[in-house]
Amino acid sequence: MNTVNHANLTTAARLSVAPMMDWTDRHCRYLHRLISRHALLYTEMVTAPALVRGGALHLLDYHPAEHPVALQLGGSDPAELAQAARLGFEAGYDEINLNCGCPSDRVQSGTFGAVLMKDPGLVAECCAAMIEAQPRDVTVKCRIGVDDQDPEEVLPEFLSRIAAAGVGRITIHARKAWLQGLSPKENRDVPPLDHDLALRMKGLFPALHLSLNGGLSTLDQASDWLEAGFDGVMFGRAAYHQPWDVLGQADRVIFGDSPPHDSPESVVHAMLPYIEDHLAQGGKLHQITRHMLGLFAGRPGARGWRRVLSEGATRDGAGPELVLQALAQVSQQSVQV
C-alpha cells in the first residue's frame, strides 16, 4: 500500500488543496499532483452512507500518484463513519477527514457538515470511533461557528472536545456558516472572515496542528500566515482557478524544494499520457480538461486555450490533439508578445 507516514503527512499539510464538491475529483487531483509534489490533496466529500449503505466504493478510486491524498467523509453516525473510515484506510488513503463545514441544504438534511458545529459532543464521538476503527490520522475541517453562535465561545469548546477525542490536526475555515438564508455559494463569500480568531486558537491549543482556510489567494498570503503561527494553509478556489500561480511555486516557496515542472506548458505535456489512458478506458476528454482551463490564467493566450477546450472537449472523438491545438493558442500569443 503506497502511503505516506505521519511525519511526512504533517509536513504536507503545510499547504493543502481544499475538498471542493464537483471540482476536486481524481482527475483534478492528478493534475494538481503534477504541479506540486508536496501539497496535501483532498477528495470531494464522500458521504459515509454512500459507502456503507450504498456500496459506492467507486467513489474511493484514485491514482497512486496522488499521494499524499486525504479522504473527506460526510456523516454524523459514529458507527457508520467508523466503517467508512475503515474503507478509506483499506483503499490506501493517507488521512481520513470529517466534514464539519459544508453548509449545503442536502448536507444539513443528512445531519452533517456545518450543522455539526452545534453538537461538538457528537463530533467527538464520531472522531473517536473513526480513530478506533483504523490507523490513519483522523482530522476535521470546521467553521468558526454557525448562525447566531458566538465563535469566541463555540470554537474553543469545539476544538477542545475533538482534541480530547484524539484529533491532532484541524483545518479552520475562518468564517461562520449561515444555515438559513444563504446559499452554499454565498456562504463562501458573505460571512466575514476572522483569520485573527482562528490564529488565537493556536495560542489556546499549541499542541494542535491548525491550518487556515478561507480567503487565501496568493502564496505571499500563505507565507505570512505560516509566519504568524499557523501550522498549515489550505487553498480552495484559488488553487483550482489559478493552479499554476498557487501550486506551481508552492514546492519552492512553502516546502523549499524545486518544482516538478518549470511551466504550465510542461504540465500539459505531462498530462497527455494520463489523458490517453483515460480515453482508452472509455472516458471523455472534458472530464479531465475542465480542470485544466485555469492553467494559463493571467497569461497571453489564456482565453484561446479556454475557448478551444471548452468548445471542443465534449465532442465525440475529442482527444489529445485538441489539447495540443489549445496549447498552440498560448504559444502563438507568447510569440506575438
C-alpha positions, 0 to 999 in steps of 0.5 A, a space after each residue: 500500500 503506497 502511503 505516506 507516514 505521519 511525519 511526512 503527512 504533517 509536513 504536507 499539510 503545510 499547504 493543502 488543496 481544499 475538498 471542493 464538491 464537483 471540482 476536486 475529483 481524481 482527475 483534478 487531483 492528478 493534475 494538481 499532483 503534477 504541479 506540486 509534489 508536496 501539497 496535501 490533496 483532498 477528495 470531494 466529500 464522500 458521504 459515509 452512507 454512500 459507502 456503507 449503505 450504498 456500496 459506492 466504493 467507486 467513489 474511493 478510486 484514485 491514482 497512486 500518484 496522488 499521494 499524499 491524498 486525504 479522504 473527506 467523509 460526510 456523516 454524523 453516525 459514529 458507527 457508520 463513519 467508523 466503517 467508512 473510515 475503515 474503507 478509506 484506510 483499506 483503499 490506501 488513503 493517507 488521512 481520513 477527514 470529517 466534514 464539519 463545514 459544508 453548509 449545503 441544504 442536502 448536507 444539513 438534511 443528512 445531519 452533517 457538515 456545518 450543522 455539526 458545529 452545534 453538537 461538538 459532543 457528537 463530533 467527538 464521538 464520531 472522531 473517536 470511533 473513526 480513530 478506533 476503527 483504523 490507523 490513519 490520522 483522523 482530522 476535521 475541517 470546521 467553521 468558526 461557528 454557525 448562525 447566531 453562535 458566538 465563535 469566541 465561545 463555540 470554537 474553543 469548546 469545539 476544538 477542545 472536545 475533538 482534541 480530547 477525542 484524539 484529533 491532532 490536526 484541524 483545518 479552520 475555515 475562518 468564517 461562520 456558516 449561515 444555515 438559513 438564508 444563504 446559499 452554499 455559494 454565498 456562504 463562501 463569500 458573505 460571512 466575514 472572515 476572522 483569520 485573527 480568531 482562528 490564529 488565537 486558537 493556536 495560542 489556546 491549543 499549541 499542541 494542535 496542528 491548525 491550518 487556515 482556510 478561507 480567503 487565501 489567494 496568493 502564496 505571499 498570503 500563505 507565507 505570512 500566515 505560516 509566519 504568524 503561527 499557523 501550522 498549515 494553509 489550505 487553498 480552495 478556489 484559488 488553487 483550482 482557478 489559478 493552479 499554476 500561480 498557487 501550486 506551481 511555486 508552492 514546492 519552492 516557496 512553502 516546502 523549499 524544494 524545486 518544482 516538478 515542472 518549470 511551466 504550465 506548458 510542461 504540465 500539459 505535456 505531462 498530462 497527455 499520457 494520463 489523458 490517453 489512458 483515460 480515453 482508452 478506458 472509455 472516458 471523455 476528454 472534458 472530464 479531465 480538461 475542465 480542470 485544466 482551463 485555469 492553467 494559463 490564467 493571467 497569461 497571453 493566450 489564456 482565453 484561446 486555450 479556454 475557448 478551444 477546450 471548452 468548445 471542443 472537449 465534449 465532442 465525440 472523438 475529442 482527444 489529445 490533439 485538441 489539447 495540443 491545438 489549445 496549447 498552440 493558442 498560448 504559444 502563438 500569443 507568447 510569440 506575438 508578445 
